[in-house]
Amino acid sequence: MGIIFGFLSLICLILLLAKAVTRKLSLTKANRFLFRLHKPLSVLFLLFIILHLIFVFPVLKGRALFLTLSGLVLFALAILITVLCHTMKQPKMRLSWHRILSACLFVFAVIHLVVYTIDFNHYQTDIKNIEISEPDLSNVSDGVYTGSCNVGYIYAKVNVTVKNGSIENIDLVEHRNERGTPAEAIIPDIIDNQKIDVDAVSGATNSSKVIKKAVENALASPTK
């Protein structure tokens, strides 16, 4: 949902900035139409940004630092423009500041989108490169072992209990994700089948791979 609200925010911003373009190009009818939409679009833009921030907050630790910072600056600029339009009395000064802040908003939106694209491509590459291997449980002593897997957008940490050469229990200590919670149902499958590379949960394939890799990492180099 965080990504969806992010793109809805972008669409609203494009439509808001299109008003300035239509004015420059003397497209009177289009400018008037966008002018009527300006206030409701502004409200939607701010709402979508807030919802975007709420939904991505749980996985901010996995995001690139500059992606997080540019997003926070965007949010601050959106709030500032909103406050400005309701508090500044002088029309000319209000318009000047509105244009300056809108230009800054556009610049940071572009930066945010570029950094997100790069960061997301790295994440997809990391997911694609995950390969699951089956450790030899007969070589693993009884005990509880910790393993993790981090691909940025998804992080999983598990405690795996081994007894008599079998996986007795898997405790999912942490699972940072956006829509991958259903993948947690894979844990009973791993225990029941006594193998890691079981079928991924439909709709949560990436989180399934990360959880499986975390279990493998716990058993491949067991550390109590």
C-alpha atoms as an extended CHARMM CRD file, in Angstrom:
* protein
*
       224  EXT
         1         1  MET       CA              0.0000000000        0.0000000000        0.0000000000  PROA      1               0.0000000000
         2         2  GLY       CA              2.8860000000        2.3550000000        0.6840000000  PROA      2               0.0000000000
         3         3  ILE       CA              4.0240000000        2.2060000000       -2.9460000000  PROA      3               0.0000000000
         4         4  ILE       CA              0.4560000000        2.7740000000       -4.1970000000  PROA      4               0.0000000000
         5         5  PHE       CA              0.0080000000        5.8920000000       -2.0680000000  PROA      5               0.0000000000
         6         6  GLY       CA              3.4270000000        7.0830000000       -3.1920000000  PROA      6               0.0000000000
         7         7  PHE       CA              2.4280000000        6.9140000000       -6.8510000000  PROA      7               0.0000000000
         8         8  LEU       CA             -0.9510000000        8.5440000000       -6.1150000000  PROA      8               0.0000000000
         9         9  SER       CA              0.9790000000       11.4090000000       -4.4880000000  PROA      9               0.0000000000
        10        10  LEU       CA              3.1220000000       11.6890000000       -7.6170000000  PROA      10              0.0000000000
        11        11  ILE       CA              0.0530000000       11.8650000000       -9.8820000000  PROA      11              0.0000000000
        12        12  CYS       CA             -1.4420000000       14.6380000000       -7.7380000000  PROA      12              0.0000000000
        13        13  LEU       CA              1.8520000000       16.5560000000       -7.8040000000  PROA      13              0.0000000000
        14        14  ILE       CA              2.0810000000       16.3100000000      -11.6050000000  PROA      14              0.0000000000
        15        15  LEU       CA             -1.4610000000       17.6620000000      -11.9540000000  PROA      15              0.0000000000
        16        16  LEU       CA             -0.7350000000       20.4780000000       -9.5100000000  PROA      16              0.0000000000
        17        17  LEU       CA              2.4140000000       21.4780000000      -11.3870000000  PROA      17              0.0000000000
        18        18  ALA       CA              0.5970000000       21.1970000000      -14.7230000000  PROA      18              0.0000000000
        19        19  LYS       CA             -1.3290000000       24.3130000000      -13.7500000000  PROA      19              0.0000000000
        20        20  ALA       CA              1.8640000000       26.3940000000      -13.9890000000  PROA      20              0.0000000000
        21        21  VAL       CA              2.6910000000       24.8190000000      -17.3540000000  PROA      21              0.0000000000
        22        22  THR       CA             -0.7330000000       25.6040000000      -18.8320000000  PROA      22              0.0000000000
        23        23  ARG       CA             -0.4180000000       29.1830000000      -17.6250000000  PROA      23              0.0000000000
        24        24  LYS       CA              2.9850000000       29.5920000000      -19.2830000000  PROA      24              0.0000000000
        25        25  LEU       CA              1.6750000000       28.1030000000      -22.5240000000  PROA      25              0.0000000000
        26        26  SER       CA             -1.4580000000       30.2950000000      -22.4070000000  PROA      26              0.0000000000
        27        27  LEU       CA             -3.7220000000       27.2420000000      -22.4190000000  PROA      27              0.0000000000
        28        28  THR       CA             -6.6030000000       29.1510000000      -20.8580000000  PROA      28              0.0000000000
        29        29  LYS       CA             -9.2510000000       26.4160000000      -20.7080000000  PROA      29              0.0000000000
        30        30  ALA       CA             -6.8580000000       23.8310000000      -19.3080000000  PROA      30              0.0000000000
        31        31  ASN       CA             -5.5320000000       26.3460000000      -16.8030000000  PROA      31              0.0000000000
        32        32  ARG       CA             -9.0270000000       27.2030000000      -15.5740000000  PROA      32              0.0000000000
        33        33  PHE       CA             -9.8990000000       23.5330000000      -15.2390000000  PROA      33              0.0000000000
        34        34  LEU       CA             -6.7410000000       22.8150000000      -13.2420000000  PROA      34              0.0000000000
        35        35  PHE       CA             -7.3180000000       25.9270000000      -11.1400000000  PROA      35              0.0000000000
        36        36  ARG       CA            -10.6830000000       24.5210000000      -10.0240000000  PROA      36              0.0000000000
        37        37  LEU       CA             -8.9890000000       21.2450000000       -9.1340000000  PROA      37              0.0000000000
        38        38  HSD       CA             -6.0830000000       22.9090000000       -7.3230000000  PROA      38              0.0000000000
        39        39  LYS       CA             -7.5010000000       22.8890000000       -3.7910000000  PROA      39              0.0000000000
        40        40  PRO       CA             -8.9450000000       19.3420000000       -3.7830000000  PROA      40              0.0000000000
        41        41  LEU       CA             -5.7580000000       18.0320000000       -5.4360000000  PROA      41              0.0000000000
        42        42  SER       CA             -3.6690000000       19.7740000000       -2.7770000000  PROA      42              0.0000000000
        43        43  VAL       CA             -5.6850000000       18.1020000000       -0.0350000000  PROA      43              0.0000000000
        44        44  LEU       CA             -5.3830000000       14.7040000000       -1.7240000000  PROA      44              0.0000000000
        45        45  PHE       CA             -1.6410000000       15.2130000000       -2.2730000000  PROA      45              0.0000000000
        46        46  LEU       CA             -1.0840000000       15.9110000000        1.4250000000  PROA      46              0.0000000000
        47        47  LEU       CA             -3.3360000000       13.0100000000        2.4450000000  PROA      47              0.0000000000
        48        48  PHE       CA             -1.5670000000       10.5460000000        0.1380000000  PROA      48              0.0000000000
        49        49  ILE       CA              1.8580000000       11.6540000000        1.4000000000  PROA      49              0.0000000000
        50        50  ILE       CA              0.7590000000       11.0950000000        5.0080000000  PROA      50              0.0000000000
        51        51  LEU       CA             -0.6430000000        7.6430000000        4.1690000000  PROA      51              0.0000000000
        52        52  HSD       CA              2.5170000000        6.8040000000        2.2000000000  PROA      52              0.0000000000
        53        53  LEU       CA              4.6600000000        7.7130000000        5.2110000000  PROA      53              0.0000000000
        54        54  ILE       CA              2.4720000000        5.6640000000        7.5740000000  PROA      54              0.0000000000
        55        55  PHE       CA              2.6070000000        2.5340000000        5.4140000000  PROA      55              0.0000000000
        56        56  VAL       CA              6.3570000000        2.6460000000        4.6710000000  PROA      56              0.0000000000
        57        57  PHE       CA              7.3460000000        3.5400000000        8.2440000000  PROA      57              0.0000000000
        58        58  PRO       CA              7.7220000000       -0.1140000000        9.3610000000  PROA      58              0.0000000000
        59        59  VAL       CA             10.3360000000       -0.7550000000        6.6430000000  PROA      59              0.0000000000
        60        60  LEU       CA             12.2480000000        2.5380000000        6.7300000000  PROA      60              0.0000000000
        61        61  LYS       CA             15.2590000000        0.7530000000        8.2440000000  PROA      61              0.0000000000
        62        62  GLY       CA             15.6700000000       -1.1190000000        4.9850000000  PROA      62              0.0000000000
        63        63  ARG       CA             15.5240000000        1.9520000000        2.7680000000  PROA      63              0.0000000000
        64        64  ALA       CA             18.4980000000        3.9120000000        1.4720000000  PROA      64              0.0000000000
        65        65  LEU       CA             19.2340000000        6.8500000000        3.7830000000  PROA      65              0.0000000000
        66        66  PHE       CA             18.9030000000        9.4500000000        1.0140000000  PROA      66              0.0000000000
        67        67  LEU       CA             15.5520000000        7.9470000000       -0.0110000000  PROA      67              0.0000000000
        68        68  THR       CA             14.2570000000        8.4200000000        3.5260000000  PROA      68              0.0000000000
        69        69  LEU       CA             15.6690000000       11.9300000000        3.8420000000  PROA      69              0.0000000000
        70        70  SER       CA             14.2730000000       13.1160000000        0.4940000000  PROA      70              0.0000000000
        71        71  GLY       CA             10.8710000000       11.6810000000        1.4500000000  PROA      71              0.0000000000
        72        72  LEU       CA             10.8840000000       13.5170000000        4.7760000000  PROA      72              0.0000000000
        73        73  VAL       CA             11.8500000000       16.7680000000        3.0270000000  PROA      73              0.0000000000
        74        74  LEU       CA              8.9470000000       16.2710000000        0.5990000000  PROA      74              0.0000000000
        75        75  PHE       CA              6.5720000000       15.7950000000        3.5150000000  PROA      75              0.0000000000
        76        76  ALA       CA              7.9270000000       18.8980000000        5.2900000000  PROA      76              0.0000000000
        77        77  LEU       CA              7.5830000000       21.0100000000        2.1190000000  PROA      77              0.0000000000
        78        78  ALA       CA              4.0000000000       19.8410000000        1.5850000000  PROA      78              0.0000000000
        79        79  ILE       CA              3.1140000000       20.8190000000        5.1620000000  PROA      79              0.0000000000
        80        80  LEU       CA              4.9260000000       24.1500000000        4.7870000000  PROA      80              0.0000000000
        81        81  ILE       CA              3.0690000000       25.0560000000        1.5860000000  PROA      81              0.0000000000
        82        82  THR       CA             -0.2550000000       24.1660000000        3.2030000000  PROA      82              0.0000000000
        83        83  VAL       CA              0.4740000000       26.2830000000        6.2800000000  PROA      83              0.0000000000
        84        84  LEU       CA              1.7340000000       29.1380000000        4.0970000000  PROA      84              0.0000000000
        85        85  CYS       CA             -1.4520000000       29.2700000000        2.0300000000  PROA      85              0.0000000000
        86        86  HSD       CA             -3.5590000000       29.5820000000        5.1670000000  PROA      86              0.0000000000
        87        87  THR       CA             -1.4560000000       31.9960000000        7.2190000000  PROA      87              0.0000000000
        88        88  MET       CA              0.3520000000       34.4560000000        4.9470000000  PROA      88              0.0000000000
        89        89  LYS       CA             -1.8260000000       37.5110000000        4.3300000000  PROA      89              0.0000000000
        90        90  GLN       CA              0.0990000000       39.3430000000        1.5760000000  PROA      90              0.0000000000
        91        91  PRO       CA             -1.0300000000       37.8310000000       -1.7560000000  PROA      91              0.0000000000
        92        92  LYS       CA              2.1380000000       38.7120000000       -3.7170000000  PROA      92              0.0000000000
        93        93  MET       CA              4.5040000000       37.3750000000       -1.0620000000  PROA      93              0.0000000000
        94        94  ARG       CA              2.3410000000       34.2880000000       -0.5960000000  PROA      94              0.0000000000
        95        95  LEU       CA              2.4060000000       33.6060000000       -4.3390000000  PROA      95              0.0000000000
        96        96  SER       CA              6.1850000000       34.0780000000       -4.5160000000  PROA      96              0.0000000000
        97        97  TRP       CA              6.8270000000       31.6960000000       -1.6450000000  PROA      97              0.0000000000
        98        98  HSD       CA              4.2950000000       29.2410000000       -3.0350000000  PROA      98              0.0000000000
        99        99  ARG       CA              6.1870000000       29.1290000000       -6.3440000000  PROA      99              0.0000000000
       100       100  ILE       CA              9.5860000000       28.7740000000       -4.6650000000  PROA      100             0.0000000000
       101       101  LEU       CA              8.4340000000       25.9730000000       -2.3650000000  PROA      101             0.0000000000
       102       102  SER       CA              6.5750000000       24.2500000000       -5.2110000000  PROA      102             0.0000000000
       103       103  ALA       CA              9.7590000000       24.2780000000       -7.3010000000  PROA      103             0.0000000000
       104       104  CYS       CA             11.6900000000       22.7710000000       -4.3600000000  PROA      104             0.0000000000
       105       105  LEU       CA              8.9300000000       20.2020000000       -3.9450000000  PROA      105             0.0000000000
       106       106  PHE       CA              9.2470000000       19.2110000000       -7.5990000000  PROA      106             0.0000000000
       107       107  VAL       CA             13.0480000000       18.8960000000       -7.3880000000  PROA      107             0.0000000000
       108       108  PHE       CA             12.9150000000       16.6770000000       -4.3070000000  PROA      108             0.0000000000
       109       109  ALA       CA             10.1040000000       14.6100000000       -5.8430000000  PROA      109             0.0000000000
       110       110  VAL       CA             12.3460000000       13.8890000000       -8.8440000000  PROA      110             0.0000000000
       111       111  ILE       CA             15.2860000000       13.0610000000       -6.5560000000  PROA      111             0.0000000000
       112       112  HSD       CA             13.0690000000       10.8190000000       -4.4300000000  PROA      112             0.0000000000
       113       113  LEU       CA             11.7510000000        8.9800000000       -7.4860000000  PROA      113             0.0000000000
       114       114  VAL       CA             15.2370000000        8.4660000000       -8.9720000000  PROA      114             0.0000000000
       115       115  VAL       CA             16.6890000000        7.1900000000       -5.6860000000  PROA      115             0.0000000000
       116       116  TYR       CA             13.6740000000        4.9250000000       -5.2030000000  PROA      116             0.0000000000
       117       117  THR       CA             14.1090000000        3.4490000000       -8.6930000000  PROA      117             0.0000000000
       118       118  ILE       CA             17.7920000000        2.7150000000       -8.0640000000  PROA      118             0.0000000000
       119       119  ASP       CA             17.1040000000        1.3120000000       -4.5940000000  PROA      119             0.0000000000
       120       120  PHE       CA             14.2210000000       -0.8640000000       -5.8270000000  PROA      120             0.0000000000
       121       121  ASN       CA             16.3410000000       -2.2600000000       -8.6820000000  PROA      121             0.0000000000
       122       122  HSD       CA             19.0190000000       -3.2570000000       -6.1670000000  PROA      122             0.0000000000
       123       123  TYR       CA             16.3460000000       -4.9550000000       -4.0690000000  PROA      123             0.0000000000
       124       124  GLN       CA             15.0220000000       -6.9030000000       -7.0530000000  PROA      124             0.0000000000
       125       125  THR       CA             18.5610000000       -8.0160000000       -7.9370000000  PROA      125             0.0000000000
       126       126  ASP       CA             19.1650000000       -9.1950000000       -4.3550000000  PROA      126             0.0000000000
       127       127  ILE       CA             15.8900000000      -11.1440000000       -4.3730000000  PROA      127             0.0000000000
       128       128  LYS       CA             16.7090000000      -12.7190000000       -7.7410000000  PROA      128             0.0000000000
       129       129  ASN       CA             20.1390000000      -13.8100000000       -6.4840000000  PROA      129             0.0000000000
       130       130  ILE       CA             18.7660000000      -15.6620000000       -3.4550000000  PROA      130             0.0000000000
       131       131  GLU       CA             19.3960000000      -19.3880000000       -3.7970000000  PROA      131             0.0000000000
       132       132  ILE       CA             18.2000000000      -21.8690000000       -1.2100000000  PROA      132             0.0000000000
       133       133  SER       CA             20.3940000000      -24.8070000000       -0.1780000000  PROA      133             0.0000000000
       134       134  GLU       CA             19.4480000000      -27.6240000000        2.1640000000  PROA      134             0.0000000000
       135       135  PRO       CA             21.8840000000      -27.9940000000        5.0820000000  PROA      135             0.0000000000
       136       136  ASP       CA             22.7020000000      -31.4330000000        6.4200000000  PROA      136             0.0000000000
       137       137  LEU       CA             20.7550000000      -31.4760000000        9.6910000000  PROA      137             0.0000000000
       138       138  SER       CA             22.6350000000      -34.5680000000       10.8720000000  PROA      138             0.0000000000
       139       139  ASN       CA             25.6850000000      -32.3300000000       11.2730000000  PROA      139             0.0000000000
       140       140  VAL       CA             23.8240000000      -29.7670000000       13.3750000000  PROA      140             0.0000000000
       141       141  SER       CA             23.9810000000      -30.2740000000       17.1270000000  PROA      141             0.0000000000
       142       142  ASP       CA             20.8820000000      -29.8850000000       19.2650000000  PROA      142             0.0000000000
       143       143  GLY       CA             20.2300000000      -26.2770000000       20.1720000000  PROA      143             0.0000000000
       144       144  VAL       CA             18.6460000000      -22.9900000000       19.1140000000  PROA      144             0.0000000000
       145       145  TYR       CA             20.3440000000      -21.1660000000       16.2380000000  PROA      145             0.0000000000
       146       146  THR       CA             19.8500000000      -17.6410000000       14.9440000000  PROA      146             0.0000000000
       147       147  GLY       CA             19.8870000000      -16.5800000000       11.3080000000  PROA      147             0.0000000000
       148       148  SER       CA             18.7810000000      -13.5880000000        9.2770000000  PROA      148             0.0000000000
       149       149  CYS       CA             18.3960000000      -12.3190000000        5.7310000000  PROA      149             0.0000000000
       150       150  ASN       CA             18.2190000000       -8.6940000000        4.6850000000  PROA      150             0.0000000000
       151       151  VAL       CA             17.4510000000       -7.4750000000        1.1500000000  PROA      151             0.0000000000
       152       152  GLY       CA             16.5770000000       -3.9320000000        2.1480000000  PROA      152             0.0000000000
       153       153  TYR       CA             12.8380000000       -3.8910000000        1.5950000000  PROA      153             0.0000000000
       154       154  ILE       CA             12.4030000000       -7.1980000000        3.4290000000  PROA      154             0.0000000000
       155       155  TYR       CA             14.2230000000       -8.4410000000        6.5150000000  PROA      155             0.0000000000
       156       156  ALA       CA             13.7090000000      -11.6400000000        8.4640000000  PROA      156             0.0000000000
       157       157  LYS       CA             15.3610000000      -12.9670000000       11.6100000000  PROA      157             0.0000000000
       158       158  VAL       CA             14.6480000000      -16.4390000000       12.9880000000  PROA      158             0.0000000000
       159       159  ASN       CA             15.5660000000      -18.7040000000       15.8610000000  PROA      159             0.0000000000
       160       160  VAL       CA             15.6570000000      -22.3330000000       14.7130000000  PROA      160             0.0000000000
       161       161  THR       CA             15.4530000000      -25.1410000000       17.2680000000  PROA      161             0.0000000000
       162       162  VAL       CA             17.1550000000      -28.3930000000       16.2430000000  PROA      162             0.0000000000
       163       163  LYS       CA             16.7230000000      -31.6450000000       18.1450000000  PROA      163             0.0000000000
       164       164  ASN       CA             17.8690000000      -35.1150000000       17.1550000000  PROA      164             0.0000000000
       165       165  GLY       CA             18.7610000000      -34.0000000000       13.6370000000  PROA      165             0.0000000000
       166       166  SER       CA             15.3590000000      -32.4270000000       12.9740000000  PROA      166             0.0000000000
       167       167  ILE       CA             13.9190000000      -28.9190000000       12.9010000000  PROA      167             0.0000000000
       168       168  GLU       CA             11.6890000000      -28.8720000000       15.9690000000  PROA      168             0.0000000000
       169       169  ASN       CA             10.6480000000      -25.2230000000       15.9370000000  PROA      169             0.0000000000
       170       170  ILE       CA             11.1840000000      -21.9460000000       14.0770000000  PROA      170             0.0000000000
       171       171  ASP       CA             10.5650000000      -18.7100000000       15.9080000000  PROA      171             0.0000000000
       172       172  LEU       CA             10.2040000000      -15.6930000000       13.6070000000  PROA      172             0.0000000000
       173       173  VAL       CA             11.8440000000      -12.9980000000       15.7170000000  PROA      173             0.0000000000
       174       174  GLU       CA             11.4380000000      -10.1670000000       13.2060000000  PROA      174             0.0000000000
       175       175  HSD       CA              9.9040000000       -9.7830000000        9.7590000000  PROA      175             0.0000000000
       176       176  ARG       CA             10.0030000000       -6.3140000000        8.1850000000  PROA      176             0.0000000000
       177       177  ASN       CA              7.8630000000       -6.1400000000        5.0630000000  PROA      177             0.0000000000
       178       178  GLU       CA              5.0490000000       -4.2290000000        3.3750000000  PROA      178             0.0000000000
       179       179  ARG       CA              2.6860000000       -6.8910000000        2.0360000000  PROA      179             0.0000000000
       180       180  GLY       CA              4.5980000000      -10.0670000000        2.8160000000  PROA      180             0.0000000000
       181       181  THR       CA              3.0230000000      -11.0500000000        6.1460000000  PROA      181             0.0000000000
       182       182  PRO       CA              1.1790000000      -14.0500000000        4.5660000000  PROA      182             0.0000000000
       183       183  ALA       CA              4.6260000000      -15.5510000000        3.8590000000  PROA      183             0.0000000000
       184       184  GLU       CA              4.9340000000      -16.3470000000        7.5660000000  PROA      184             0.0000000000
       185       185  ALA       CA              2.6420000000      -19.3310000000        6.9150000000  PROA      185             0.0000000000
       186       186  ILE       CA              5.6400000000      -20.9880000000        5.2710000000  PROA      186             0.0000000000
       187       187  ILE       CA              7.2170000000      -21.7490000000        8.6490000000  PROA      187             0.0000000000
       188       188  PRO       CA              4.9310000000      -24.6960000000        9.5540000000  PROA      188             0.0000000000
       189       189  ASP       CA              5.5420000000      -26.1050000000        6.0490000000  PROA      189             0.0000000000
       190       190  ILE       CA              9.2990000000      -26.0700000000        6.6180000000  PROA      190             0.0000000000
       191       191  ILE       CA              8.8770000000      -27.9030000000        9.9390000000  PROA      191             0.0000000000
       192       192  ASP       CA              6.3690000000      -30.4220000000        8.5520000000  PROA      192             0.0000000000
       193       193  ASN       CA              8.4850000000      -31.2190000000        5.4730000000  PROA      193             0.0000000000
       194       194  GLN       CA             11.8230000000      -30.9820000000        7.2940000000  PROA      194             0.0000000000
       195       195  LYS       CA             13.2370000000      -29.0160000000        4.3900000000  PROA      195             0.0000000000
       196       196  ILE       CA             13.7260000000      -25.3390000000        3.7320000000  PROA      196             0.0000000000
       197       197  ASP       CA             12.9170000000      -25.0350000000        0.0580000000  PROA      197             0.0000000000
       198       198  VAL       CA              9.1630000000      -25.5650000000        0.2700000000  PROA      198             0.0000000000
       199       199  ASP       CA              6.6680000000      -23.8220000000       -2.0260000000  PROA      199             0.0000000000
       200       200  ALA       CA              6.4550000000      -20.0580000000       -1.5890000000  PROA      200             0.0000000000
       201       201  VAL       CA              3.2310000000      -18.4860000000       -0.3470000000  PROA      201             0.0000000000
       202       202  SER       CA              1.2530000000      -17.0800000000       -3.2770000000  PROA      202             0.0000000000
       203       203  GLY       CA              1.3300000000      -13.2810000000       -3.3000000000  PROA      203             0.0000000000
       204       204  ALA       CA              4.2580000000      -13.1650000000       -0.8880000000  PROA      204             0.0000000000
       205       205  THR       CA              7.0020000000      -14.8570000000       -2.8970000000  PROA      205             0.0000000000
       206       206  ASN       CA              9.7740000000      -12.4300000000       -1.9730000000  PROA      206             0.0000000000
       207       207  SER       CA              9.0980000000      -12.5760000000        1.7630000000  PROA      207             0.0000000000
       208       208  SER       CA              8.9030000000      -16.3660000000        1.4790000000  PROA      208             0.0000000000
       209       209  LYS       CA             12.3900000000      -16.4590000000       -0.0660000000  PROA      209             0.0000000000
       210       210  VAL       CA             13.8050000000      -14.1470000000        2.6070000000  PROA      210             0.0000000000
       211       211  ILE       CA             12.3490000000      -16.2130000000        5.4610000000  PROA      211             0.0000000000
       212       212  LYS       CA             13.6600000000      -19.4420000000        3.9160000000  PROA      212             0.0000000000
       213       213  LYS       CA             17.1040000000      -17.8790000000        3.4630000000  PROA      213             0.0000000000
       214       214  ALA       CA             17.1080000000      -16.7460000000        7.0900000000  PROA      214             0.0000000000
       215       215  VAL       CA             16.3960000000      -20.3330000000        8.1740000000  PROA      215             0.0000000000
       216       216  GLU       CA             19.1550000000      -21.6170000000        5.8910000000  PROA      216             0.0000000000
       217       217  ASN       CA             21.6140000000      -19.0500000000        7.2560000000  PROA      217             0.0000000000
       218       218  ALA       CA             20.7820000000      -20.1680000000       10.8020000000  PROA      218             0.0000000000
       219       219  LEU       CA             21.5250000000      -23.8060000000        9.9660000000  PROA      219             0.0000000000
       220       220  ALA       CA             24.3440000000      -23.3490000000        7.4470000000  PROA      220             0.0000000000
       221       221  SER       CA             26.6000000000      -21.5700000000        9.9500000000  PROA      221             0.0000000000
       222       222  PRO       CA             24.9060000000      -22.3740000000       13.2420000000  PROA      222             0.0000000000
       223       223  THR       CA             25.5270000000      -19.8480000000       15.9920000000  PROA      223             0.0000000000
       224       224  LYS       CA             23.7230000000      -20.3880000000       19.2790000000  PROA      224             0.0000000000
